[in-house]
């Protein structure tokens, strides 16, 4: 399967947990630097790159709600965590002399620019890497949903989700050694079978806007370029 010519503009979703490396909390700069190197590699292939990063390495809003706290406040705190991660990635890209910009769904003018679709597309057309922070800007939505929303807004050819494993499985392969790995699925199959790769809002939004999803391991150096060249292990979701 040759993907390089099919996908000119991509949105990469990176979980906050991926930035921890071997730590139990926070940001491992060496991991962020490696992810930045992978992004630089695909940019050199002529691919336009946008990114959404989760905040789970710092804070998860649902953790507040699960302990009886206010979910809205918790989600706002999680949005701030995504901004911290986005700034970290921008720093790593700057070290590689890759022009990048952070656009936040929550206004933070002293730190980064505010998001608008027009601005995002303009920066991408200029060849800059665009990093979307602050989720959707609304509580009760995950960063997976934010990634799907931004992918649709910028007209991305594909949404790539870098995860802890090399594709979508019928169950957690770290828990169930008999879990089946899928090479290809449809959005409907993910919803009908209850596969937990993304929340249902994100998958439904991707389906309605005809956004294919590729799930691969974020931990392999050079893995992003391999996937875009149709190499390595991954699962593709399309209708």
Buried (B, 14 or more C-beta within 10 A) or exposed (E): EEBBEEBBBBBBBBBBBBBBBEEEEBBBBEBBBBBBBBBBBBBEEEBBBBBBBBBBBBBBBBEBBEEEEEBBEBBBBBBBBBBBBBBBBBBBBEEBEBEBBBBBBBEBEEBBBBBEEEBBBEBBEEEBBBBBBBBBBBBEBBBBBBBBBBBBBBBBBBBBBBBEBBBBBBEEBEEEEEBEEBEEBEBEBBEEEEBEBBBEBBBBBBBEBEBBBBBBBBBBEBBBBBBBBEBBBBBBBBE
